[in-house]
Amino acid sequence: MEDERLVVFVGGGSLGTNSLTKFLPALMLVKRPVAIIFNTGTDKLLFNMVEEYRILFNKLRKDNMVKIINLGWISNMAEVLSACDIVFGKAGPNFLFDVVAVGKPLVAITHLGGQEDGNIDLIRKKKLGWVREKRGEAVEMLLKFVENPQKYKKVYQKTVQKEAERNSRWGEIMWKELMTELRLS
């Protein structure tokens, strides 16, 4: 960003993209400078919907307070996530790992029941972010975060950084565990 505005990422995973649309109307309520990056993956219908909304939004709200950046498939996910202050998205394993690897808090807005329940538990147990899947919770979280980002950054900064560092040592940890296992056999 050319200015110091907050950057919020919304997206992640083709199976979770239908939850992105709940954020669109709420952007009219934002009162502070923010950039919202939408990641629609390979879903062309959703990409077009966000793009139509972005055009309409810019016609209705000319104050440049909210910048909507509509991305489809992202090949440089780590680079994009690194530029963000907070991430909203589906609690899929790959997406969760990407978010933690760049040291950002995740607001889980959806997950695949039965298949990704453990990811929701992990987010809560390791304090990697928040779970806001019920109607209106994610939008409320977005609006509160934009109003007072420092409050939310402080809460999870240490735990997310700790997990990111642990993940960066994953190969070393696995090697030690494997060597220990071989010695016991």
C-alpha positions as CSV (number, residue, x, y, z in Angstrom):
1,M,0.0,0.0,0.0
2,E,1.2,3.5,-0.8
3,D,-0.1,4.6,2.6
4,E,-0.3,3.2,6.1
5,R,-3.7,1.7,5.9
6,L,-4.6,-1.7,7.3
7,V,-4.6,-4.6,4.9
8,V,-7.1,-7.4,5.4
9,F,-7.1,-10.7,3.5
10,V,-10.4,-12.5,2.9
11,G,-10.4,-15.8,1.1
12,G,-8.7,-19.2,1.0
13,G,-9.9,-22.4,-0.5
14,S,-12.4,-23.0,-3.3
15,L,-14.8,-24.8,-0.9
16,G,-14.9,-21.8,1.4
17,T,-15.3,-19.1,-1.1
18,N,-19.1,-18.7,-0.8
19,S,-18.5,-17.3,2.7
20,L,-16.6,-14.3,1.2
21,T,-19.7,-12.7,0.0
22,K,-20.9,-11.8,3.5
23,F,-18.1,-9.2,3.7
24,L,-19.1,-7.2,0.7
25,P,-22.1,-5.2,2.2
26,A,-20.2,-4.6,5.4
27,L,-17.5,-2.6,3.6
28,M,-20.0,0.3,3.4
29,L,-19.7,0.5,7.2
30,V,-15.9,0.8,7.5
31,K,-14.8,4.2,8.8
32,R,-11.0,3.9,8.7
33,P,-8.6,3.5,5.8
34,V,-8.3,-0.2,4.9
35,A,-7.5,-2.3,1.9
36,I,-9.4,-5.6,1.6
37,I,-7.8,-8.3,-0.5
38,F,-10.3,-10.8,-1.8
39,N,-8.9,-14.2,-2.9
40,T,-11.5,-16.1,-4.9
41,G,-9.2,-18.9,-6.1
42,T,-10.3,-20.5,-9.3
43,D,-14.0,-19.6,-8.8
44,K,-14.7,-17.3,-11.8
45,L,-18.3,-16.7,-10.9
46,L,-17.2,-15.4,-7.4
47,F,-14.4,-13.4,-8.9
48,N,-16.9,-11.7,-11.2
49,M,-19.3,-11.0,-8.4
50,V,-16.6,-9.4,-6.2
51,E,-15.5,-7.4,-9.3
52,E,-19.0,-6.1,-10.0
53,Y,-19.4,-5.2,-6.3
54,R,-16.0,-3.4,-6.4
55,I,-17.1,-1.3,-9.3
56,L,-20.4,-0.4,-7.7
57,F,-18.8,0.3,-4.4
58,N,-16.3,2.8,-6.0
59,K,-19.3,4.6,-7.6
60,L,-21.2,4.8,-4.4
61,R,-18.4,5.6,-2.0
62,K,-15.9,8.0,-3.3
63,D,-14.0,8.8,-0.1
64,N,-11.2,6.2,-0.9
65,M,-11.5,4.9,2.6
66,V,-11.8,1.3,1.5
67,K,-9.8,-0.2,-1.3
68,I,-11.0,-3.5,-2.7
69,I,-8.4,-5.6,-4.3
70,N,-9.9,-8.5,-6.2
71,L,-7.5,-11.4,-6.8
72,G,-8.4,-14.7,-8.4
73,W,-5.9,-17.5,-8.1
74,I,-2.8,-16.5,-6.1
75,S,0.5,-18.2,-6.9
76,N,2.5,-16.1,-4.4
77,M,0.3,-16.7,-1.3
78,A,3.1,-16.2,1.3
79,E,4.1,-12.8,-0.2
80,V,0.4,-11.6,-0.3
81,L,-0.3,-12.9,3.3
82,S,2.9,-11.3,4.6
83,A,1.6,-7.8,3.5
84,C,-1.6,-8.3,5.5
85,D,-2.5,-7.4,9.1
86,I,-5.1,-10.1,9.6
87,V,-6.5,-13.0,7.5
88,F,-10.1,-14.2,7.3
89,G,-10.7,-17.5,5.6
90,K,-11.6,-21.2,5.6
91,A,-9.7,-23.3,8.2
92,G,-8.2,-25.7,5.7
93,P,-4.9,-27.3,6.6
94,N,-2.8,-25.8,3.8
95,F,-4.3,-22.3,4.3
96,L,-3.9,-22.5,8.1
97,F,-0.3,-23.5,7.6
98,D,0.3,-20.6,5.1
99,V,-1.1,-18.1,7.5
100,V,0.8,-19.3,10.5
101,A,4.1,-19.6,8.5
102,V,3.9,-15.8,7.7
103,G,3.0,-15.1,11.4
104,K,-0.5,-13.6,10.9
105,P,-3.6,-14.3,13.0
106,L,-6.4,-16.2,11.2
107,V,-10.1,-15.6,11.7
108,A,-11.7,-18.9,10.6
109,I,-15.0,-18.1,8.9
110,T,-15.8,-21.6,7.8
111,H,-14.5,-25.2,7.7
112,L,-15.5,-28.6,6.4
113,G,-17.3,-30.3,9.3
114,G,-15.9,-33.6,10.2
115,Q,-12.8,-33.2,8.0
116,E,-11.4,-29.9,9.4
117,D,-12.8,-29.9,13.0
118,G,-9.2,-30.6,14.2
119,N,-8.1,-27.3,12.6
120,I,-10.7,-25.4,14.5
121,D,-9.5,-27.0,17.7
122,L,-5.9,-26.2,16.8
123,I,-6.7,-22.5,16.2
124,R,-8.3,-22.3,19.6
125,K,-5.8,-24.4,21.5
126,K,-2.7,-22.8,20.1
127,K,-4.3,-19.3,20.0
128,L,-3.6,-18.8,16.3
129,G,-6.6,-16.5,15.9
130,W,-10.4,-16.6,16.3
131,V,-13.2,-18.8,15.1
132,R,-16.1,-16.7,13.8
133,E,-18.4,-19.0,11.8
134,K,-21.8,-18.0,13.0
135,R,-23.9,-15.5,11.1
136,G,-22.7,-12.0,11.5
137,E,-19.6,-12.9,13.6
138,A,-17.0,-12.5,10.9
139,V,-18.3,-9.2,9.8
140,E,-18.5,-7.9,13.4
141,M,-14.9,-9.1,13.9
142,L,-13.8,-7.2,10.7
143,L,-15.4,-4.0,11.8
144,K,-14.1,-4.2,15.4
145,F,-10.6,-5.0,14.1
146,V,-10.6,-2.0,11.8
147,E,-11.6,0.2,14.6
148,N,-8.9,-1.0,17.1
149,P,-6.3,-3.2,15.3
150,Q,-3.7,-3.0,18.1
151,K,-6.1,-4.6,20.6
152,Y,-6.4,-7.7,18.4
153,K,-2.7,-7.7,17.2
154,K,-1.5,-7.9,20.8
155,V,-3.7,-10.8,21.8
156,Y,-2.3,-13.3,19.3
157,Q,1.1,-11.8,18.2
158,K,3.2,-13.9,20.6
159,T,1.4,-17.2,20.1
160,V,1.3,-16.9,16.3
161,Q,5.0,-16.0,16.1
162,K,5.9,-18.9,18.4
163,E,4.0,-21.3,16.2
164,A,5.6,-19.8,13.0
165,E,9.0,-20.3,14.5
166,R,8.2,-23.9,15.5
167,N,7.0,-24.6,12.0
168,S,10.2,-23.2,10.5
169,R,12.1,-25.8,12.5
170,W,9.7,-28.6,11.4
171,G,12.3,-30.5,9.5
172,E,14.8,-30.4,12.3
173,I,12.2,-31.6,14.8
174,M,11.0,-34.4,12.6
175,W,14.6,-35.6,12.0
176,K,15.3,-35.7,15.8
177,E,12.1,-37.6,16.4
178,L,12.9,-40.1,13.7
179,M,16.4,-40.6,15.0
180,T,15.0,-41.2,18.5
181,E,12.5,-43.6,17.2
182,L,15.2,-45.6,15.3
183,R,17.4,-45.8,18.4
184,L,14.4,-47.2,20.4
185,S,13.7,-49.9,17.8
